[in-house]
């Protein structure tokens, strides 16, 4: 017998085969439990915005400037300046963002945790974070790691002579790895292009991914499958950067701007690198990739396997990247690590060595750098930047700001003295408030809405359609702005029933003149919920916070907002055809984006069903004869053993519930309904509301969860 099998503590907490091992298709209700107060050492009362306001911001920046040239023996600075590696750290913290679901990005400090802290593309960034630790230690909780990563990148650029567009704080740390971000299904880092659809032309990347390989931020710098094909690389570059909200000009500016500084490291074959941080021994204390080549750092550093320095001034802003790119012809070569890269033909040795004074090298480039010259569209932009350095500098400043702030949401969340005054279209701008409704105004509006002849289902549906666009991932969407009345949201199939209610609400809003349409839409939901609760015999006053404003169409980037259209919305029993994921999994995904807990998800589904809010007005999941009454009928009938369920279509998406004895049809349901009876965790919550003493609790809990969703985008109220 092995020693391990004799250990009396072999069955430690969390050990053994898990439920996920036994039942891998089990719906991930646990995703709704992420980042709870139990994992937060600062406690629920900690307010990061208040802590940040007390920060000595200028002293912090001064300390960061000093750090840039304070080279440490344990990890010496290339060219005597840590700026380039700070820029890389900030870029890679922010660069995981993708527009499809708004997840990723630098807004939560996730680079501290797996998998990001151990991605091959983040090799040796662990050293950069350790260089920052003394500063983080000094300023404590007044600056989050998430903000510090990005600010360090900004200060690095400024200390190397570049004028940035600005900086905003407000990124609040979390204390455990995100479990909801899909970075791909591969089981091997940097595997071949398995996430591209076989036989597709052009190469078609899975829609939910924003990098060509597991473990990369964007694309393979050696070209597709390390082919050295710089023209083929253009497709991959575009598709990945586009999914991070960047157009061609921004792509060129970012790549060239980033490669104006520093170098890539490939002093020796990668076999010299030790395991990544998550696989390293306990004595490594969270560091990884420890190299046994030479000194293991400095001139002997092995990171990406590429050994490239792009400019003659790698610690100073210049236009030299484009100057070199167009001045020379390029010849394919291999780095000491064996990676494909390019060297300037017949060029003098003008590039300074990072660590040996007086030593110089020929200019070198990555395969993906050459793409910026030889792809026709990229090439035209690059040529313009070559001839107009100021245009390049401005484009890089704006693109860098967008890269590092894109996942922060509206400008209302931005903190600090360097927030730019200019509001940009990707920040989903809103006009200044023009209405300040009083309590009397609100009472008058509620009376007008109540007398408008709209049903509870209509009132609740329109408010839910407006507010439930919110994404907790990048803080976009929500009711503020009344964008339900604008393209593209007014044209979404899932919203058509709700949009039909808008003309009456617009009429009420204009006649009263005391509140925005956005407020009136939410207030319609308030009226509907109060009516439904009263019909159930429970008198409640649904909280309402006025102050929303109405966006204009020109403040709404139609293409950018299009990604908010749901593939499925289980709250309204909507699914847009085959989407490659089970309906119940998509429901959990939607709930997680709405920052809901599992109990909140449960009570909202039960309430919305009996209120008749299905997107098409169908009876799916409407397990009640009292539509419009905020009852617990959904749960009572779902858990009633007198009903037997059977699939009614070939896709197992629709079901019929029939009386076990007579066979008579009682109900229709979707997977988003039946999961509350089939999943053991969700069933446990459903039982609470189905109980005889659960009726009033359902109303109270529904109102609380409803109000939360209505206010998710009201950052000025204190929610961040």
N, C-alpha and C positions, 0 to 999 in steps of 0.2 A: 504494500500500500504506500501511496505517496505521503510525504509529510503533510501536504496540504489537506488531504482527506482526513487526517487524524486531528486537525486543528479544531479545538472546541468552539472557536469563533468563526468557523467557516461560513455559517449562515448569518452573516452580518446584514444590517438593514440595507435594502436595495439589491442584495445579492440574488443569485439564482436566475432561472428563466423568467422573463417578465411577461406580462399580458400581451405586450406588443410582439413578442416572439411567438407566442401561441396563436394570436389572432391579429395578424398584421393589417387587416382591413378594418379593424375596429375604429369607429369614428373618434377623432381626437378632441374630445371634450376638454381634455387637460390643457389645450391651447388657450382656453379662456381663463386659466388660473395663473398665467405668466405674470411676473413682476408684481406680485402681491405685496402688501405691506410687510408680510413676514420675511421677505428677502431684503427689505430696505433698512439698513442700519441707521438711517437718519430719522426714521419715524414719519408718521403721517402728517405731523404738524410742520415739518420742515418746508420752507418756501424758498425755492431756488432763486426766483426773481428778486425777492427781498435780499437774499444773501449776495447776489451778484451786484445789486445796487450799492452795497457797502464795500465792494472791492476797490482797492486802489489800482485802478485800471492802468494808469500811466506808469506806476511803479512796476507792475507786472510786465508791461511791454519792455521797460528798460531792462529788467532782469532777463527777459527772453533775448534781447539784443546782445547782452553780455554772454549768454550761453552760446550763441552762434560761433564765437571764435575762441571759446574756452575748451580747447582740445584735450580729451582725456586719454591717458595711456592705454586704458582697457579697451577703448574703441576710438582710435584717432580719427580726426575729421579729415576728409578728403579736401585737398587744397586749403587746409587750415580753416575750413568753414563748414559748420553743420547745416547751413541753410538748405542745400539741395536735398539732404535726406529728410529734413523737416517738411519740405514741400511734398516729397514723395509720401510721407506718412499722412499728411492732411489729405492729399489727393486720394490715397487708397482708403482712407476712412470714409470719405464722401462718395467715392466712385462706385460703391455697390448699389447705389440708388437705381431704381427702375420705375418708369412711369406707369406700367401696366397695373401694378397694385400699390405703388408708392412705398414699398418696403425697401429695406436697405438704407444706405446713406450714413452720414456721420452724426445724426441727431441724437443717438443714444449711447455713444461711447462703446459700441459693440466690438471695436477692434481689440479691446482688452481680452475678449473671450473667444473660445473656439466657435466655429471653425476659422474665423478670420485671423486670429492670432497665429494660426499655423498654416495658412494657405501658402503654397509655393511662391505665389506672386507677392506675398508680404514678407518674404525672407529677409531677415535681419532688421525689419522695422521694430522688432522687439527691443533692439538696442537703442533705437531712437526714443522709444517711450521711456526707457530707463534713464536716458539723459535728461528727460523732462521731470523725472520724479522729484528731485530737490525743489523745483519750483512749485509743483503741485503740493508737496509737503508744506511749503512755506505759506501758501495761500489757502490751503485747505478746501472747505466746502463752498467758498465764495466763487470758485471757478470749477466747473465740472470738467472731467476728463474730455468729454465730448466737445466742449467749447475750447479747451486748451489745445487739443489736436489741431483744430482749424485755425485758431489764433496763432499758434506756433508757425504754421505754414504761411500765414499772412505776414507775420513779423519777419520770417526768413526772407520772403520776397522783398520786403521793404529794406532789410539790411543789406540786400544785394543790389540795391539801386532801382528797384521797381516801385512804381506808384500804384498801389492797389485801389480798387473801387470802394472798398469799405469792409467793415466787419460787424456782424451782429452776434451777440450772445443770446442765450436762451435755450440751449440744448441741455436737457436734463438727463443725467446718467441713470442707467438701470444697473442692476446688480447681478444679473445672470444672463446667459446667452439667450437670444431670441430663438424660439422654436418654430415660428410661423413662416420664416423666410425660406422659400424654395430656391436653393442654389444649384439644383440639379440632382439627378438620380445616380450618377456614376459612383462607383466604389473605388475608383483609382484616380489620384490627382493627375491632371494634365493628360488624360487618356486621349486616344484618337478622337476624331470629330463625331462621336457617337450621338451627340445631341442634335446633329443636323439630320434632317429627314433623308433617308436613303433614296437616291434616284432623283431628288428634287433639283431643278435647275431654274434659277440660281440656287445655291445652297440655302436651305430654309431652316433657320434656327427655331427651336421650340419657342412658342410665343411668350411663355412666362419667364424666359431667361434673358439675361443681358450680358453674358460673357460666353465666349466660344468654348471654354473648357472649365470644368470644375477646378477651382483653385486659381483662376485668373480674374483680374478686375475687368479686362476688356478682351484683348485678342493675343494670340501668340506673336511676339515681336519678330519671330523668324518667318512669319507668313503662315498661311494655312498648312497645318501638319508639318511645320518646320521646313516648308518647301523652298523658302527663299524667293517665292513668287510675289513681288511687290504689287503687281497689278491685280492679282487675285485677292490680295489682302484688302483692297479697297472695299469690296463687298462686306467683308467681316467687320471692318472698322465702322462702316456706315450703320450696319444693322445694330451693332452693340451700342454705339454712341447715341444713335437715334432713340434707342430704348431708355436712354438716360437723359432724354430731352434736348439733345444737342443737334444742331444743323451743321451743314458742311463748313461754314465759316468758323463756327465755334470749335468744330473738330480740329481743323488746321491750327487755329490759334492755341488750343490747349496742348496738342502734341508738341508743336514747335516751342511754345512757351515753356512747357515743362522740360523739354530737352535742351533748352538754352543753358540749363544749370546741371552741374554734377556729372556723374558717370554711372555706367553700369559695371558690374563686378563679375569677372570670370577669370580670375588669375590661374585657376587650375581646374581639373575635372571635378564635377560635382560629387563624385564619390568621396571626396574629402570632407563633405558636410555631414555633421551629425544629425540626429533626428530633430524634427520640429518641436516647438515648445511643449505641445500637449503630449508628445511621446518621449520627451527627454526625462532623464532620471530626476529624482527628488532633489539631488544636490545641485542641479542646474538652476533651481529656484525660479522657474518660469521662463528661463532663456532657452533658446533652441539654436539649431544649425551651427553648433560649435565645430569649428574647422580644425583639422590637424595638418593643414598645409602651411608650412612656414610658421609665422607668428599667429596665423589664424585671423588677422585683421590687417588694417592699413593696406599696404601694397599687395598683401597676400589674401585679400578678401575674396571669398567665393560666395556669390549671391545668386544672380540670375543665370550665370554661366556665360553671359555676354560681357565683353571687355570693350566698352565703347565710351569715348568722351567726344561730345559733339562740337564744342566751341573752344575758341582760344581764351575765353574768359568765363570759365565754368562756375565762378562764384560772383559773377557780375552780369546784370542784365545787358543784353546787346542784341543786335540783329544778325549775329554771326552764324546762327543756325541756318538761316536762309542763304546767307552769303556762301557758306561752304556747300550747302545742298546744290546750288545752281552753278557754282564755280567749277566743280570737279566732275569728272566721270568716275564711276564707281565700279569696283571689282569685287566679286564675291570672295570671301575668305572665311576662315574658321578661327574662333577665339581659342585661347589655351584650353578652354573647357570643351572645345569641339562644336560650339554653336555657330550657326551661320550668321555672318555679319558682313559689312562692306567697308572697303578701304578706298580712299581717294587715289586714283592712278597718278603716278608721276608727281605727287604733291610733296612739298617740303614738310619736314617734321616741325609743325608749328603748335601742336596741342600740348600744353604742359602736363607733366606727370602729376598725379594726385599727391605723391608723397616724396618723390626724389627731386630735390631742387636741381635745376639745370638740365633735367632730362625732358625730352620732347618726343611726341609721336605724330604720325600722320593722322589726318582727320578720318574719323570712322562714323558709320551710320548703321542703324538697324534696317532691316528689310521694310518695316512699316514706316520708317522715315522716308525712304525712297518713294513710297506710295504718294506722299504729299507733293512730289515733283512730277511723277509720271502718270498718275491718274489725271485725265483731262480736267475734270471739275476741280479737284483738289489743287492741281497744278496752277490753274488760273488764279486761284485765291492766294496760293503761296507766292506767285510772281508779283501779285499786287502788294503783298506784305513785304516782299524783298525791296520793292521800289518805294514803299511808303512805310517806314518804320513806325511812325506815329499811329497809323491805322492798325498796325499789328499790336502795338502796346495797348491801345484802347480795346481792341477786340479780346486780347488775352485777359485784361483786367475784368471785363464784363463776363467773359466766359468762366473765369476762375470764381468770381463771385456767385454766379449761377450754380456752378458745380458744387460749391461748398455750402450753399444756402437753399438749394432747391427743395430739400426735404423738410424745411422748417415751417412751411405753411405761410399764412398771411403775415404781412408786415406788423400786425398788431402783436405778434409774439416776439418781435425783435427787441433786444436789450442792448444798451451801451451807447457811448458817445460817438461811435464811428458808423452808426447806421446811416446809410445814404438817404438824402431827402427824396431822391427820385424813386417813384414807384414803378415797378416793371410789370409787364403783362403776365409773366409767369408767376407772379406773386398773387394773382387773382385779386386785383385791386377792387376796392369798394369806395363809393363816394362818401363825403361827410354826411353825418346825420342831419336831416332837415325837420324831423318830427320829434317831439318830446311829449308823448301822450301821458296824460294824468290818469289817476285812478278813475275819475269820472269819464274820461274819454274811453278807457278800456271797458268800463261797464256799458257804455253806449254802443261800442262796437260789438260786444258780446250779444247785446240785445238785437242789434241789426242782423248779425249772423244767425242767431236763433230764429229769427222771423223770416229768413230768406227761403224757407222751403227745402232746405238741403237735409238729406238723411244723415244719421250718425255715420254710416259707412262712407258717405261722400266727404263729410267733414274730417274724419280721421284719416281717410286715404290721402287727401291732398296735403295735409300736414306731414304725414309720414313720408310721402314721395319727395317732399322738399328737403326734409331734415336728414333722411337716411342715406343721402349721398356721401355723408361724411366719411373720411378715411383717417383713422387714428395714426396710420403709418406716416403720412406726410401732411396731415392736418388740412387736407383739401376737402371741398364739398361742404354740405350743410345747408341750413335754411337761410342763413344771413346772405342777403343779396337777391333773394327771390329768383334765382336763376332757373327755377322750374318753369318760369314764364318765357325763358330765352332759349335760343338754339345753343347747344344741341339737345338740352334736356327735354324741351317741350315736344320733341319729335321721337323720343325713345318709346319703343313699344310698351315697356313696363309702366310708363307714365300716362298712357292715353286716357285711362279712366279718370285719373286724378286731374289731368289738364282740363277736362271738360267742366270741372267745377270752377276753374279760374275766372271765367267772365263774370260770374255773380260776385266773387270776392273782389275783383277789380272795381266793379260797380259800387260795392259797399265802401271800399277804400277811398274812391274818388268822392263819393257823396259825403263821407265823414270828414275827410281831409286832415285827420288828426294822427295818422300812423302810416307807416310804410306798408307796401303790399306784403313784404316779408313778414312783418309782425301780424298782419291780418291773416295770412296763411296759417301761421302757428296758432294764432288765437282761434281759428276755425277748429283746429284739433282740440284745443282746450274745451271749447263749447261741446264738441262731440263726445269727448271722454266724460265730461261732467253729466251730460244727458244720459249716457250709457250707465254710469255709476248710479245715478238717481233711479233709473229704471230697475236696477238691481237691488234697490233698497238701501244704498249706501250713499250718504251725502258727503261729497268731497269738494274741495276747491283746488283745482289744479294750478300749481304755481305758474306764473307767467312773468317773464322779465322783458319789458319792451326795450327798444333801442336798435332794432335791426334796420338795415338800409336796403335800398333797391339798386342793384348793379345795372349798368347799361350794357347793351350788346357789344359796344366797342371796348368794354372792359372785360369781355369774356372771350378768351381764346378758344374758339370752337374745337379746333383739333386737340388742344390740350385737355379740354373738358370731356372729349369723347371717350377717353380711357376710363372715366368714372362710370360709364354705363355698365351695369352689372351683367355678367354672364348668367347669373342666377340670383334671385332674391327670394329665399325661402320664407321671409316674413310676409310676402305677398303671393306666395305660391307661383313664382315665375321662374322659368328656365328657358334660355335661348337656344334650344336644340341641343345636339350632342356637344359636350364641352370637355370630355375626357376625364371627368371626375364625378363621383357620386353626389347626388343632390344633397344628402345630409352633410357631406364634407364641405360642400360649398356654403351651406347654411352656417356651419361653424366658422368658416372663413369670413363670411359677412358679419357675423356677430363679433368676431375678434377685431375686425376693422372698426366696428362701432364701439369698441372698448367695453363690451358687455361681459358680465360674469355669466356663468352657467345658469344660476337662478334667474338673472335678469332676462336672458335669452328665453328661458322657459315661460316665464310669466307673460312676456311680450307676445310670444307665439299664441299662447292660449287666449289672451285678450284680443289680439288682432283678428283671430279666426272668428270668434263669436261676434265681433263687430262688423264682419263681412267686408274685409279690406283686400281680398284677392284682386290681383291686377286686372283680371278680366271679369270680375263680378261672379265668378263660378262658385259652386258650393263645395269645392274640394276642401276638406278639413273643417268645414263649417258644421261642427257636430252640435247643432242646436236648432230648435224651432223658434228661438227668441232672438233672431238676428238684431243686433243693435243694443242688446242688454249685456253689460259687462259682468257676465256670470262665469262660473267655473265649469260650464257644460262641456267644453272641449275636453277637459281632463276626465270628467266623470264618465263620459261616453267612450273615450279612448281606452280607458282601463276597465270598461265593463266586459266581463267574460261572456256575456250573452251574445257578443258580436264576434264573428269569425271573419278574418281578412284574407283576401286572395287577390293576386295580381290580375288586372283587367286589360293589360296590354303586354306586348312582347318584350318591351324594354324594362319591365318591372319598375316603371315610374308611377303608374296609376293603379289604384287598388279599390276594390269594393268591399264594404263591410256588410255582411248579411247576418240575419238572425240565425243562430245556430239550430233552432228547432224548425222554424217555418221556411227558412231560406229566403225570406223577403229582404229586398235591398233596403238598408238603413242609411248608409253613408258612403261617400266617395272620399278618397284621401290620396295624398302624394307621399313620397318618401320623407319629405320635410315634416309631415304630420306624424307618420307612424314611428319615426325615430324616437319620439318621446315615450313610446311604449316599449320599444325594442331594446334601446340602449339602457343598460342597467343604471348608469349615473343619471341620465336625464329622466328615467322612469322614477327614480327616487325623488327628484324634485317635483315631478308631475303628481306623485301621490300626495305631497303636501297640499297642493291646490285642489286635488280631487276630494279631499277629506271633507266631512261635514262642517268642520270648523275652518275650512280654507277659503270660504266664499268672500268674507270681508278682507282677509289677508290678500287674496288675489287682487282686489280693487286697490288696496293701499300700495302693494308692491308694483302693480302695473303703473299707477300714477307716478311713482318714484322713478321707475325705469323709463317711462315715456318722457318725463321732464328732463332726465339726463340726456336722452337722444336729441331732444329739441334744442338743448343748450350746448351741445358738443363744440360748436364753432364760436361760442361766445367767449373768446379768450379774454376780453376786457372785464369779464365777471370774475376772473381769477383762475379759471381752468386753463392749464397749459398743455 
